Amino acid sequence: MMYFNSAATSLPKPPCVIDAVTSAMLTFGNPLRGVNKASLDGLRCITDARQEISRFFGGENEVDVAFCQNATMALNQVIGSVQKHIVTTAAEHNSVLRPVYRHGNYTIAPVDGKGRLDLDQMEKAIRPDTEAIVMTHASNVTGNGYDISKVGEICKRKGIFFIVDASQSAGLLPIDMKAMNITALCFSGHKSLYGPQGTGAICVKPEFSITPILTGGSGNNSFSKTGPEEMPERLEAGTQNAQGIAGLLAGVRYVSDKREQFLNEALELSNYFVEELLKIPSIKVYGDMKSSLRTPVVTINSDKIASSELAYELSEKYDIFVRAGAHCAPLMHQALGTQDTGAVRFSFSHSNTRKEVEIAIHALQTLCRGVY
């Protein structure tokens, strides 16, 4: 198997993550549901994970870290807590767009034909009643990164909240919530943080109040008719995924001092891949490949074979796994002109090898000739 779908989920998981999950499954009880060692071990792991994640994203002790099942849940909770006008972008995943559409009071800043965002246009979209900018740090379609430091400056100057979807960037691109003036950071744990699926979190500053989607058991104050008011417990009704959080903690520690190295290794492979693809006349590569702020994502189409068929042939004939379709990002595909065709996405990690990339290039050379 040659796996080029890391933007969907990382595979394989590092041994340290597998070991952490296995150990937790053998030893953890239900956190906050007992004073026995098994329950306390689970609680201790969750507490350690909050601290580690806060440090990793530059929150130190100034942000609350609330766990949830994925970035979609995180974004729904955060966006659903905004009361007034929202500015977002055409680069967004449906995990941002659909909660924003439900909110109803929004403006969408456009992207150009390469998926690039004009920050001047974004700033012009801010109105007197704008409460927040909500945006992705990196596109899951093109790999384009966006300058959230500059957007954070805009938000600070305008006195509005800044909500960032870091699903594609957490563990790859540098993120410092304090320096970048990020109010709330939402991310999944199973991509470039190498945690298990079913993990995610919200890192949020105290000045932004989040309305819980769920209420229920909290392990304390059981006679109260309402759930806890304090953070992060107010967002964590029910039993926590302690085993998943143990894996996420191990993943964050795995990435913590190697993030830049892992990114550079993956970018080296993706850049080589693009160089070779540009030699194939029938292939079009989407996105701004010259940008200095990118994730290792390369999305293509061929005029010789449909995107869904290309992905199928890569899997069946070459054991190469990619992602074809609209990638849950409809406005980006409209901007790229691929709303009717979809596209084929290759997303790399440091676990890939140059040999695998060479095999993928050879496969595309064969399949995109139109005769195979």
N, C-alpha and C positions, 0 to 999 in steps of 0.2 A: 504494500500500500504506500502510495505517495500522497501525502495529505497537504493540500493547499487550500484549506478552508478555516484558517485560524481566526478570521474575523467573525466566524459563526461560533466557534468554541475551540479552545486549545486541545490538541491531541498529539501525542500522549501526554498525560499528566506526569509531572516529575515524581520520582520515587518518594520524595519527602512528603508530598501531598497524599499519595496513596497510603503511606505509612501512618500519617496523622489521622486520616479518616478511619483506617482500620483500627488503630488504637482507641479512638474515640468510640467506635461502635462496640468495642469490647469492654470499655470501662466507664463511659459517661452515663449517669442517671439524668433525670430531668432537672435542669437548672431552676432554682427558686421553688422547687417542689420537694423539699426535704433538706435536712441538715446533716445528712449522711455524706460520706466521702465521695460517693459516686455523683451525687447532685452538686456538691461543692466543686468537684473537679471540672464538671461541665461549665459551671458559672465562672470559675477562674479562667478557663480558656476563652470564654466570650469576653470577659473583661480585658484580658491580654490582647485579644484581637481588636477591640475598640482602640486601645492605646497605640498599637502598632499601625493601624490604618490611619489614625489621626496624624501620627508622626510622618508617615509615608507621604501624605498629601499636604504637609505643611500646616496642619491644623493645630499641632501641639495640644495644649489643653484648652483651646479657645473654641472648639467645635464639639458638638455631640455626634456620635456615630450610632445610627439605628440600623439594624439589620432587617432585610426583607428578602423575598424569594428571588428577585431579579431587578434589573434596571427598570423594567416596565412598571412594576409595583412602586418603585421609588419615585419615578417621574409622575405617575398618577397622583401619589400623595402630595408631592411638592407643588405641581402645577394646579392641582385642585384646591390648594390653599391660597392661591393668588386671587384677590378680589377684583382688581381693576384690569386695565388694558395690558396686554402682553405683546412684546415684539419677539418674533422668532424668525427662522430662515427656511429657505427652500432646500437646504441641505439635510433637513431633519429626517430621522427615522419615524415611522408611525408611532413609536412609543412616546414621542414628543407631540407629533402632529394631532393624533386623535384626542388626547386630553386637551390640547389647545382648542381644537374644533369644538369639543364639548363645552369648554369654557365660554366660547362664543365671541369674546371681545379681544380681537387680535389683529396684528398686521404682520405680513410675511415679507421679509427682506429677500429679494431675488438673488440667485446665483447666475453666472454667465455660462456659456457653452462648454467651459472647462470645469465647471463646478466651483468657481471662485466667488468669494463674497466681497462686496464693496462695503467697507465699514462706514464710509460717508453716507451711503444710502441707508444703512442700518440706523445710523444716528438720526437721520432725517425722519425716520419712521417713529421716533419717540415723540409722544404727545404729552400734554400737561397731565393727563390721567394715567400715563404709563406707570405700571408698578414694577414690572420685571422684564428683563431680557432672558429668554430661554433658548439655548443653542447647544449644538454638538461641538465637541473639541476637534473631531475628525470625522470625515465622511466615511460611511461604511461602503459606499459605492466607488468613489474615486481614490480614496486614501488621502485626499487633500486635508491638511491640518489648517486650523483657523487660529488667528492670533487672539487668544482669549485674554492675554495681558492687556492689549489695547482696548478690547471690549470692556474689561474690568475697569479700566480708567474712565471710559465713557459712563459706565454705570455709577461709579463713585462721584463723578462730576455732576451727573444728573440726579443723584440721590435716589436711585432705584436698585432693586435687588438683581442679582446676577445668578442665574441657575444654569449649571453646566451638565450636559449629558456626556460623561466620560467613558461610555461603554467601549468605544473603539480606541481610546487613548490610555486608559488606566493601565499602568505597567509598561507602557511604551514611551509616551511623551512626558516631559517633566510637568508636574502640576504642583503649584504652591498656592493653597487657598488664600493665605494671608497676603502674599505678594501680588496675586492676581485679582484680589478683591472679589473672590467667589463667595457668594452667600450660601449656596447649597450645591453640593456635588453629588450626582447620582451615577452609579456604575454597577455593572454586573461583575461577579467574581470569577466567572468561568472562562474568560477569554485570556487576555494577556497578563492576568494575575494568577492564572493556572489553578484556580480553585475549582470545586465541583459545580456542576450545574445545580440550579436551585439556590444560589447564593447571590446576594447583592447588598447594597447599603446606601444610605444617605448620610453624608457628612454635612452638617448644617450649623450655621452660627446662631447664637441665642436670639438675635433680634428678629429672626424669621420664625413665625409660629406656624406649625404644620398641623392641619386638622386630620386626625386619624381616620383611615378608611374602615378599619376593623376595631371592634371592642369586644372584650370577653375576659377570659381568665388571665390573671396577671401574677398569680402566686402570692399576692399579699392584698390587704384591704378588701377581703372578700365580701364584707357586708356593705360596701359602698355600691350604689346603683350606677356609678360611672367608673370608667377606668382611670388609671393613674394620670395625673396632670404633668408630672415631671418627665423630662426627656432623659434618655431615649425610650423609657419604658412605655410612654403613651403611644408609641408607634409599633409596639412589639407584643400585641395581644396574642395569647396562645403559646403553645410550646415552641421554643426556638429550635432551629435546625443546628443543634450544637455540633453534630458530626460534620456537617457542611462547613460551618464556621471554623472548625478545627482545620479543615483542609484549606480554607481560604487564608487563615493565619499562616499556615505553612507556605502557601503560594506567595503571599506578600513578602515573607522573609526570604524566600528563594529569589525573588526578583529584586529585592530592596537594594542590594549593592551591585547588581549586574544589569540594571535597566538599560543604561546607555549602551553597554556592550551587546546585549541581546538585540536592541533596536538596530545598531550599526551592522550586526551580522545579517539580520533579516533584510535590511535595506540594500546591502551589498548584493544579495541574491536577487531581490526584486529589480534593482537597477540593471543588472546583467540580463535578466529576463526581458526587460523592456528594450534594451539595446538590440537583442536578437529578434524580438518581435517586429521591430521597425523595418527589418529586412524582408519581411513577408508581405508582399503587396496587398493581399486580400484582407489583412488584419488592421483594424482600427483600435487604437488605445485611447481610453477616455481619461480625463483629468489633467491636472497641471503637473506634468512630470518634472518640470524644472524648479518647482517650489522647494525651498530649503526646509519646509515644515511638512513632513509627510509621514504616513504610516506605510508599512510594506504591503500595500494593496494595489493590484493591477487588474483593471477591468477592461474587457475587450469584446469585440464582435468580429465576425468574418462575413464577407459577402458571398462566401461559398457554402456556408452551412449555418442553419439556425442555431441560436444560442442554446436552446434546450437540447437539441440533437448533439451539439458539440460536447456539452457536459456529459451526456449519456455515453457517447463514443469514447471519451477520455476515461470514463469509469470502466466500461465494459471491455475495452480493448487494451488499455494501458494501466489499469488499476490506479488512475489518477483521480483524486477527489477534489472537486471544485464546487462552486455555487453558481447556478444560472437562475435568471428571473429578474424580478423587480426589486429584490432585496429590501422590501418593506419601506422603500424610500421613493414614493411616486413623484414628488415634485423635482427631485434630482434627476430622475429619468426623463421627465418632461424637458428639463433644461438641456440635457444631453441629446435629446431627440431619440431616445430609445424606449419611449413609452409603449410602442407597439411590438417591439422585438425583444425587450429585455436585454440582458448582457451576461457575459461569463466572467465571474470574479475569481482571480487567484489571490489568495492572501497567505503571506509567508510568515514563518517564525524562525528563530535561531536554530530550531531542531531540524529544519530542512537542510539539504546538502546541495552542493553545486552539481553533483551527478544527477540528482533528482530533477533539478532545473533543466539540465541538458536533455534529459529524457522527455520532459514536458515540451521543450522547444521542438524536438524532433517529432513528437506526436502532433503538434500544431502544424508543423510544416507539411506533414502528411495529410492530416484531416482537412486543412484549409486550402488544399489544392483543388478540392471538389471531387477528387477521384480517390477512393480508398476501399 
